Amino acid sequence: MTLLTSHPARRRRTLVSAAAVSATLLALTGCATTTASGDDTDGSAEAVYRIGITEPGAEIDPLTVADSDAQLIAGLVTEQLVSFTADGEALPRLATEWSASDDGLTWTFTLRDGARFNDGSPVTAADVVATFEAIIGEDSVSPAKSAFTGILDAVSDAGDGAVAFTLARPFSDFPRLLAGNNTGILPADYEPGTWLDEPVGAGQFLLEDYEVGQSISFVKNPDYWNADEIELDGVELKIYKDPQASVLAFQAGDIDRISITPDVLATVDVDDYDTLSSGYSHFYGIHLDVTEAPFDDATIREALAWAVDRQGIVDDVYGGTAAVGNDYPVLPDYLPQPEGIPQREQDLDKVADLLDGRTVSFTITTSFQLFGEVLQQQLNAVDGFDVDLEVLSDEQYYAEGADSPWLNAPLTVTSWGKRVPSQYYGLFYAEGAAWNAAHYANPELGQLVTAFDATTDEAEREALLTDISQIEWTDVPTIIPALVRSEVLQNTRVKGEFIAPLDFWSGYNFAGISVEGK
């Protein structure tokens, strides 16, 4: 592919405007946001894809962002080694090929020749090594660190434009970890916390302007390795302070997509738009602290699992855009699948038998208000439950520190993005896992997961995954009532087909997407 020449004048304008906005952000921290205007800012001739978001609640740094909107901002500018389609197919990005050693302990990735950062410098093995050392380092505060803990030991330059990842144990799904959040490659000399001053990356777009509380504008990166496939002139993220404002903006044609929710389905005529479904993207886990009353009692955990109306959550929370879950974190588009485990559904007779006349009181703590309200209403309608609800902002819920609510409240409802099943184990079940909100560990489960990760035999993987899921189903440290598909309504002016949801798993891939008219 012939790379286009860079535009240093445009790049300087991008970085200067971002630096100015960074100073403004610091000055305006804590101020209320305003609703974005629906007016076009620079005419309708440019092919710009528009997305509605909320104002990110924390500093934007590709290494540390956890908020989904902040991840989108960073993800449009940065690029990963590999990403995946909705069907689970691996896509080369900054790496063109990869392979594992015979013992499964070393993975070698060959870097793409000619890939460059938007400051003009080439992407090298040293950059990849520095990025992952920052993620897994002792002082790292990256959310991605836990995904690699106990798996990735070291990263090194393998010579000839290749990088070697040395593992602590075999992990057959290792390439999938490199598509996780916070894994966009940054220059070796990148200083954490400076990204908005100089929004560097090797991705599809350049951050051009950030108007606090209004919009964030991106323009096409002409030096992107796959620039020929990026047909858009840019992307605009329009900031809205509440969901209803986003719905009104979508109806007015000010944004091009909106996630399908019950409120959207009740308001918008879906026949006027295209419906996109790009596979399963996430789930909300109901985590139960198994070390404290009332959830240190396994019968109460099981009673709660049988009390949940899963289909009701699919319908009332997700507007039908989800599959009923069965309390183990295996998305339906992952292969293999567990076999022979009974599907839980609401069974009030079992609930009564398990509670045996007891009344259980607790509080649901979450930042997802609708989910919390639906769950609270369901449980309070069942004899034996007396449930309160505490709804926090994302910033409050995921606050740093030893007392962070999402890791310490007795019952929490937390979102988990698309991963391989054993990665979820490492994130929230393994002994000492940083995100173990259930404070649960089971040595047998750990041994099975290690065996699952080490084998590539499909029959053995299916049997092991069934055993793993059966333990999770039986012990009930987490209730997973629904597995969510990524479904959105999209303006018919948008042409082309997204290969996957717009998230870190897909690398926010806009290849082949174009727009016509306003």
C-alpha positions as CSV (number, residue, x, y, z in Angstrom):
1,M,0.0,0.0,0.0
2,T,1.3,3.5,-0.8
3,L,1.1,5.7,2.3
4,L,-0.2,9.2,1.9
5,T,2.1,12.1,2.8
6,S,1.4,13.7,6.1
7,H,0.0,17.1,6.7
8,P,2.1,18.8,9.4
9,A,0.1,22.0,9.4
10,R,-3.1,20.0,10.2
11,R,-1.3,18.0,12.9
12,R,0.0,21.1,14.6
13,R,-3.5,22.6,14.7
14,T,-4.8,19.3,16.2
15,L,-2.2,19.2,19.0
16,V,-2.4,22.9,19.8
17,S,-6.2,22.9,20.0
18,A,-6.1,19.8,22.2
19,A,-3.5,21.4,24.5
20,A,-5.6,24.5,24.9
21,V,-8.7,22.4,25.7
22,S,-6.7,20.4,28.2
23,A,-6.1,23.6,30.1
24,T,-9.8,24.4,29.9
25,L,-10.7,21.0,31.2
26,L,-8.6,21.5,34.3
27,A,-10.3,24.9,34.9
28,L,-13.8,23.5,34.4
29,T,-13.5,20.3,36.5
30,G,-16.7,19.8,38.4
31,C,-18.8,22.2,36.2
32,A,-22.1,21.1,34.9
33,T,-22.1,20.1,31.2
34,T,-24.5,21.5,28.7
35,T,-26.4,19.8,25.9
36,A,-24.7,19.8,22.5
37,S,-26.2,21.9,19.8
38,G,-27.7,20.1,16.8
39,D,-26.2,22.7,14.4
40,D,-23.6,21.6,11.8
41,T,-20.4,23.2,12.7
42,D,-18.5,23.1,9.4
43,G,-21.0,22.3,6.7
44,S,-22.6,19.2,5.5
45,A,-20.2,18.6,2.6
46,E,-17.7,16.7,4.8
47,A,-18.3,13.0,5.4
48,V,-18.4,13.0,9.2
49,Y,-19.9,10.1,11.3
50,R,-21.5,11.5,14.4
51,I,-22.0,9.7,17.7
52,G,-23.6,10.9,20.9
53,I,-21.7,10.4,24.2
54,T,-21.7,11.8,27.8
55,E,-18.9,13.9,29.1
56,P,-16.1,11.6,30.3
57,G,-15.8,11.6,34.0
58,A,-12.0,11.3,34.3
59,E,-8.7,12.3,32.7
60,I,-8.3,10.8,29.3
61,D,-5.2,8.7,29.0
62,P,-5.1,5.6,26.7
63,L,-3.2,3.6,29.4
64,T,-5.7,4.3,32.2
65,V,-9.2,5.1,30.8
66,A,-12.0,2.9,32.1
67,D,-15.1,5.0,31.1
68,S,-16.5,3.7,27.8
69,D,-16.8,7.2,26.3
70,A,-13.2,8.0,27.2
71,Q,-12.1,4.7,25.7
72,L,-13.8,5.7,22.4
73,I,-12.0,9.1,22.4
74,A,-8.6,7.4,22.9
75,G,-9.5,4.4,20.6
76,L,-10.2,6.5,17.6
77,V,-6.6,7.9,17.7
78,T,-4.7,4.8,18.9
79,E,-4.2,1.4,17.3
80,Q,-3.8,-2.1,18.7
81,L,-1.7,-5.0,17.5
82,V,-4.7,-7.1,16.8
83,S,-8.5,-6.8,16.9
84,F,-11.5,-9.1,16.3
85,T,-14.7,-9.2,14.2
86,A,-18.1,-9.9,15.6
87,D,-17.6,-13.6,14.7
88,G,-14.4,-13.8,16.7
89,E,-12.1,-13.7,13.7
90,A,-8.7,-12.2,14.5
91,L,-7.7,-9.1,12.4
92,P,-4.1,-8.0,11.9
93,R,-3.7,-4.3,12.9
94,L,-0.2,-3.1,13.9
95,A,0.9,-6.7,13.9
96,T,0.6,-8.7,10.6
97,E,1.1,-12.2,11.9
98,W,1.8,-14.1,15.2
99,S,2.6,-17.6,16.4
100,A,3.3,-19.4,19.7
101,S,6.3,-21.5,20.6
102,D,5.9,-25.3,21.0
103,D,5.6,-25.0,24.8
104,G,3.1,-22.2,24.5
105,L,5.2,-19.9,26.6
106,T,6.3,-17.4,24.0
107,W,4.2,-15.6,21.4
108,T,6.0,-13.7,18.7
109,F,4.2,-10.9,16.8
110,T,5.6,-9.4,13.6
111,L,5.0,-5.7,13.3
112,R,3.5,-4.0,10.2
113,D,6.2,-2.4,8.0
114,G,5.5,1.3,7.4
115,A,3.0,1.9,10.2
116,R,3.5,5.3,11.8
117,F,2.3,7.4,14.7
118,N,0.6,10.6,13.9
119,D,3.7,12.6,14.8
120,G,5.4,11.0,11.8
121,S,7.6,8.5,13.8
122,P,7.6,4.8,12.9
123,V,5.9,2.2,15.1
124,T,8.8,0.0,16.4
125,A,9.3,-2.9,18.7
126,A,10.6,-0.5,21.3
127,D,7.2,1.3,21.3
128,V,5.3,-2.0,21.8
129,V,7.6,-3.1,24.6
130,A,7.3,0.2,26.4
131,T,3.5,0.2,26.1
132,F,3.1,-3.2,27.6
133,E,5.7,-2.6,30.3
134,A,3.7,0.4,31.3
135,I,0.6,-1.7,31.5
136,I,2.0,-4.6,33.5
137,G,4.6,-2.7,35.5
138,E,4.7,-2.8,39.3
139,D,3.4,0.8,39.6
140,S,0.8,0.5,36.8
141,V,-2.7,1.7,37.5
142,S,-4.0,0.6,34.1
143,P,-7.3,-1.3,34.1
144,A,-5.6,-3.7,31.7
145,K,-3.0,-4.8,34.2
146,S,-5.3,-7.4,35.8
147,A,-6.0,-9.0,32.5
148,F,-2.3,-9.9,32.1
149,T,-1.6,-10.7,35.8
150,G,-0.4,-14.3,36.1
151,I,-0.2,-14.6,32.3
152,L,2.3,-12.2,30.9
153,D,5.8,-12.1,32.4
154,A,7.8,-10.0,30.0
155,V,7.9,-8.3,26.6
156,S,11.0,-7.9,24.5
157,D,12.3,-6.9,21.1
158,A,12.7,-10.1,19.1
159,G,14.6,-8.4,16.2
160,D,13.6,-7.9,12.6
161,G,10.5,-5.9,13.5
162,A,9.1,-8.5,15.9
163,V,8.1,-8.5,19.5
164,A,8.2,-11.5,21.9
165,F,5.7,-11.9,24.7
166,T,7.0,-14.3,27.4
167,L,4.2,-15.9,29.4
168,A,4.1,-17.3,32.9
169,R,1.9,-20.2,31.7
170,P,0.5,-21.3,28.4
171,F,-2.5,-19.3,27.3
172,S,-4.0,-20.4,24.0
173,D,-6.2,-17.3,23.7
174,F,-3.4,-14.8,24.3
175,P,-3.9,-12.8,21.1
176,R,-7.4,-11.9,22.4
177,L,-5.9,-10.2,25.4
178,L,-4.1,-7.8,23.1
179,A,-7.5,-6.6,21.9
180,G,-8.5,-5.6,25.4
181,N,-8.9,-2.1,26.7
182,N,-5.9,0.2,27.2
183,T,-3.8,-1.8,24.7
184,G,-3.4,0.9,22.0
185,I,0.3,1.2,21.2
186,L,2.0,4.5,22.3
187,P,5.5,5.8,21.6
188,A,8.3,4.6,23.9
189,D,8.8,8.1,25.2
190,Y,5.2,8.7,26.0
191,E,4.6,10.3,29.4
192,P,1.4,9.1,31.1
193,G,-1.1,11.9,31.8
194,T,0.0,14.0,28.8
195,W,-2.2,12.6,26.1
196,L,-4.7,15.4,25.8
197,D,-1.7,17.8,25.4
198,E,-0.4,15.7,22.5
199,P,-3.0,13.1,21.5
200,V,-0.6,10.7,19.8
201,G,-1.4,7.3,18.2
202,A,-1.2,5.2,15.1
203,G,-4.9,5.0,14.5
204,Q,-7.5,6.0,12.0
205,F,-8.2,9.6,13.1
206,L,-6.5,12.7,14.6
207,L,-8.1,14.5,17.5
208,E,-8.7,18.0,16.1
209,D,-10.9,19.8,18.7
210,Y,-12.4,19.3,22.1
211,E,-15.2,21.7,23.2
212,V,-15.9,20.8,26.8
213,G,-19.6,19.8,27.2
214,Q,-20.2,20.2,23.5
215,S,-18.3,18.0,21.1
216,I,-15.0,16.3,20.2
217,S,-13.9,16.4,16.6
218,F,-11.6,14.0,14.8
219,V,-10.3,14.1,11.2
220,K,-9.0,11.2,9.1
221,N,-5.3,10.3,9.7
222,P,-3.8,10.4,6.2
223,D,-0.8,8.4,7.4
224,Y,-2.9,5.5,8.8
225,W,-1.6,2.2,7.5
226,N,-5.1,1.3,6.2
227,A,-6.0,4.9,5.1
228,D,-7.3,3.7,1.7
229,E,-10.1,1.8,3.5
230,I,-11.1,4.8,5.7
231,E,-13.7,6.7,3.5
232,L,-14.8,9.2,6.2
233,D,-13.4,12.6,6.5
234,G,-13.8,12.4,10.3
235,V,-15.8,11.5,13.3
236,E,-17.6,13.9,15.7
237,L,-18.6,12.9,19.2
238,K,-21.4,15.1,20.4
239,I,-21.8,15.4,24.2
240,Y,-25.2,15.1,25.8
241,K,-26.0,15.3,29.5
242,D,-28.8,12.7,29.6
243,P,-30.2,9.8,27.4
244,Q,-33.3,11.7,26.4
245,A,-31.2,14.5,24.9
246,S,-29.4,11.8,22.8
247,V,-32.8,10.4,21.6
248,L,-34.0,13.8,20.5
249,A,-30.7,14.5,18.8
250,F,-30.9,11.2,16.9
251,Q,-34.5,11.9,15.8
252,A,-33.4,15.3,14.6
253,G,-30.6,13.7,12.5
254,D,-27.8,15.3,14.6
255,I,-26.2,12.0,15.4
256,D,-25.9,8.9,13.3
257,R,-26.4,6.1,15.8
258,I,-28.1,5.3,19.1
259,S,-28.1,2.2,21.2
260,I,-31.3,0.3,21.3
261,T,-33.0,0.5,24.7
262,P,-36.6,0.3,25.9
263,D,-36.8,4.1,26.0
264,V,-35.5,4.3,22.4
265,L,-37.9,1.6,21.2
266,A,-40.8,3.5,22.8
267,T,-39.9,6.8,21.2
268,V,-38.3,6.1,17.8
269,D,-39.9,4.6,14.8
270,V,-37.3,1.8,14.1
271,D,-38.6,1.4,10.5
272,D,-37.0,4.8,9.6
273,Y,-33.5,3.5,10.4
274,D,-31.1,0.7,9.9
275,T,-30.7,-1.8,12.7
276,L,-27.2,-3.0,13.3
277,S,-26.4,-6.1,15.3
278,S,-22.7,-7.0,15.6
279,G,-22.6,-9.9,18.0
280,Y,-22.4,-10.0,21.8
281,S,-20.6,-7.2,23.5
282,H,-20.9,-7.3,27.3
283,F,-22.9,-8.3,30.3
284,Y,-23.7,-6.9,33.7
285,G,-22.7,-9.2,36.6
286,I,-24.5,-9.2,39.9
287,H,-21.6,-9.8,42.3
288,L,-22.3,-11.2,45.7
289,D,-19.7,-10.7,48.5
290,V,-19.4,-14.4,49.7
291,T,-17.4,-13.4,52.8
292,E,-20.1,-11.3,54.5
293,A,-23.7,-11.8,55.5
294,P,-26.1,-12.4,53.9
295,F,-24.2,-13.8,50.9
296,D,-21.7,-15.9,52.9
297,D,-24.7,-18.3,53.0
298,A,-24.7,-20.4,49.7
299,T,-28.4,-21.1,50.0
300,I,-29.2,-17.4,50.0
301,R,-27.0,-16.9,46.9
302,E,-28.8,-19.7,45.2
303,A,-32.2,-18.5,46.2
304,L,-31.4,-15.1,44.7
305,A,-30.3,-16.7,41.5
306,W,-33.6,-18.5,41.2
307,A,-35.6,-15.4,42.1
308,V,-34.3,-13.2,39.3
309,D,-36.7,-13.0,36.3
310,R,-34.0,-13.2,33.5
311,Q,-36.4,-12.7,30.6
312,G,-37.8,-9.7,32.4
313,I,-34.3,-8.2,32.5
314,V,-33.8,-9.0,28.8
315,D,-37.0,-7.2,28.0
316,D,-37.2,-4.4,30.5
317,V,-33.5,-3.4,30.6
318,Y,-32.3,-4.2,27.1
319,G,-35.5,-4.1,25.0
320,G,-34.9,-7.7,23.9
321,T,-31.4,-7.1,22.6
322,A,-29.9,-9.8,24.8
323,A,-29.9,-13.5,25.5
324,V,-30.9,-15.0,28.8
325,G,-27.7,-15.7,30.9
326,N,-27.0,-18.7,33.1
327,D,-24.5,-17.4,35.7
328,Y,-21.3,-18.2,33.9
329,P,-19.4,-15.7,31.8
330,V,-19.5,-17.4,28.4
331,L,-20.9,-15.2,25.6
332,P,-23.0,-17.1,23.0
333,D,-20.6,-16.3,20.1
334,Y,-17.6,-17.9,21.8
335,L,-16.6,-21.4,21.0
336,P,-16.7,-23.9,22.6
337,Q,-19.8,-23.6,24.7
338,P,-20.6,-25.4,28.1
339,E,-22.9,-28.4,27.6
340,G,-25.6,-29.9,29.8
341,I,-26.0,-27.2,32.5
342,P,-29.6,-26.5,33.4
343,Q,-30.9,-23.1,32.4
344,R,-31.9,-21.1,35.4
345,E,-35.2,-19.2,35.3
346,Q,-37.4,-17.7,37.9
347,D,-38.7,-20.5,40.2
348,L,-40.5,-19.2,43.3
349,D,-41.0,-22.7,44.8
350,K,-37.2,-23.2,44.9
351,V,-36.7,-19.8,46.3
352,A,-39.2,-20.6,49.2
353,D,-37.5,-23.9,49.9
354,L,-34.0,-22.3,50.0
355,L,-35.0,-19.4,52.2
356,D,-37.0,-21.6,54.5
357,G,-39.0,-18.8,56.0
358,R,-36.1,-16.3,56.3
359,T,-36.3,-12.7,55.1
360,V,-33.1,-11.4,53.5
361,S,-32.3,-7.7,53.5
362,F,-29.6,-6.0,51.4
363,T,-28.9,-3.0,49.1
364,I,-28.1,-3.1,45.4
365,T,-25.2,-0.8,44.6
366,T,-24.7,0.2,40.9
367,S,-24.2,3.0,38.4
368,F,-26.7,1.5,36.0
369,Q,-30.0,2.9,37.3
370,L,-32.4,1.1,35.1
371,F,-30.9,-2.3,35.8
372,G,-30.9,-1.6,39.5
373,E,-34.5,-0.5,39.5
374,V,-35.7,-3.5,37.5
375,L,-33.8,-5.9,39.7
376,Q,-35.1,-4.2,42.9
377,Q,-38.7,-4.4,41.7
378,Q,-38.4,-8.0,40.8
379,L,-36.9,-9.1,44.1
380,N,-39.2,-7.0,46.3
381,A,-42.1,-8.8,44.6
382,V,-40.7,-12.2,45.8
383,D,-41.5,-13.3,49.4
384,G,-38.4,-13.3,51.5
385,F,-36.5,-10.3,50.0
386,D,-36.4,-6.8,51.3
387,V,-34.1,-4.8,48.9
388,D,-32.9,-1.2,48.8
389,L,-31.2,0.5,45.9
390,E,-28.2,2.9,45.8
391,V,-27.4,4.4,42.4
392,L,-24.1,6.1,42.0
393,S,-22.4,8.0,39.2
394,D,-19.8,6.1,37.3
395,E,-17.1,8.2,39.0
396,Q,-18.4,7.4,42.4
397,Y,-19.0,3.7,41.7
398,Y,-15.6,3.1,40.3
399,A,-13.7,5.5,42.6
400,E,-10.1,4.6,43.3
401,G,-9.0,3.4,46.7
402,A,-9.5,0.4,49.0
403,D,-13.1,1.3,49.8
404,S,-14.3,1.7,46.2
405,P,-18.0,0.8,46.1
406,W,-17.9,-1.6,43.1
407,L,-15.4,-3.8,44.9
408,N,-16.8,-3.6,48.5
409,A,-20.5,-3.2,48.6
410,P,-22.4,-6.5,49.5
411,L,-24.2,-6.7,46.1
412,T,-22.9,-4.8,43.1
413,V,-24.0,-4.7,39.4
414,T,-21.0,-4.1,37.1
415,S,-20.5,-4.1,33.4
416,W,-18.0,-6.4,31.8
417,G,-16.9,-6.1,28.2
418,K,-16.3,-9.0,25.8
419,R,-13.5,-11.4,26.8
420,V,-12.6,-15.0,26.7
421,P,-14.1,-17.0,29.6
422,S,-10.8,-17.7,31.4
423,Q,-10.0,-14.0,31.3
424,Y,-13.1,-13.3,33.3
425,Y,-11.8,-15.8,35.9
426,G,-8.5,-13.9,36.1
427,L,-10.3,-10.6,36.5
428,F,-12.9,-11.4,39.2
429,Y,-12.5,-14.9,40.6
430,A,-8.8,-15.7,40.9
431,E,-7.2,-15.6,44.4
432,G,-6.0,-12.0,44.9
433,A,-7.6,-10.7,41.6
434,A,-7.8,-6.9,41.8
435,W,-11.4,-6.9,40.6
436,N,-12.8,-9.7,42.7
437,A,-15.9,-8.0,43.9
438,A,-17.4,-11.3,45.2
439,H,-14.2,-12.0,47.3
440,Y,-14.5,-15.5,46.0
441,A,-11.9,-18.1,45.2
442,N,-12.0,-21.8,44.5
443,P,-8.8,-23.8,44.0
444,E,-10.4,-26.5,41.8
445,L,-11.8,-23.8,39.5
446,G,-8.3,-22.3,39.2
447,Q,-6.8,-25.7,38.2
448,L,-9.5,-26.2,35.6
449,V,-8.9,-22.8,34.1
450,T,-5.2,-23.4,33.9
451,A,-5.8,-26.7,32.0
452,F,-8.3,-24.9,29.7
453,D,-5.8,-22.2,28.8
454,A,-3.0,-24.8,28.1
455,T,-4.8,-27.0,25.7
456,T,-5.7,-26.4,22.0
457,D,-7.7,-29.7,21.7
458,E,-11.3,-28.6,21.0
459,A,-13.0,-31.6,22.7
460,E,-10.9,-31.1,25.8
461,R,-11.6,-27.4,25.9
462,E,-15.4,-28.0,25.7
463,A,-15.2,-30.5,28.6
464,L,-13.1,-28.2,30.7
465,L,-15.3,-25.2,30.0
466,T,-18.3,-27.2,31.0
467,D,-16.7,-28.2,34.3
468,I,-15.6,-24.6,35.0
469,S,-19.1,-23.2,34.2
470,Q,-20.8,-25.9,36.4
471,I,-18.7,-24.8,39.4
472,E,-19.6,-21.1,38.8
473,W,-23.3,-22.1,38.4
474,T,-23.2,-24.1,41.6
475,D,-21.3,-21.7,43.9
476,V,-23.1,-18.5,42.6
477,P,-20.5,-15.8,43.4
478,T,-22.0,-13.9,40.5
479,I,-25.4,-13.9,38.8
480,I,-25.4,-13.2,35.1
481,P,-29.0,-12.8,34.0
482,A,-28.4,-11.5,30.5
483,L,-25.8,-11.5,27.8
484,V,-26.0,-8.3,25.7
485,R,-25.8,-8.0,22.0
486,S,-24.5,-4.8,20.5
487,E,-27.5,-3.4,18.6
488,V,-28.0,0.1,17.5
489,L,-30.2,2.2,15.2
490,Q,-28.3,4.0,12.5
491,N,-29.2,6.8,10.1
492,T,-29.8,5.5,6.6
493,R,-27.3,8.0,5.2
494,V,-24.5,5.7,6.6
495,K,-23.3,3.2,4.1
496,G,-21.1,0.1,4.5
497,E,-21.1,-2.5,7.2
498,F,-19.2,-2.4,10.6
499,I,-17.3,-5.6,11.2
500,A,-17.9,-5.5,14.9
501,P,-19.3,-3.2,17.7
502,L,-17.5,0.1,18.1
503,D,-15.4,-0.9,21.1
504,F,-11.8,-1.8,22.1
505,W,-12.5,-5.4,21.1
506,S,-12.9,-4.3,17.5
507,G,-10.4,-1.5,17.5
508,Y,-13.2,1.0,16.8
509,N,-12.9,-0.1,13.2
510,F,-14.4,2.3,10.5
511,A,-13.0,0.5,7.5
512,G,-15.5,0.7,4.6
513,I,-17.9,3.1,6.3
514,S,-19.1,6.1,4.4
515,V,-21.9,8.7,4.7
516,E,-24.1,10.5,2.2
517,G,-25.5,14.0,2.7
518,K,-26.2,15.5,6.0
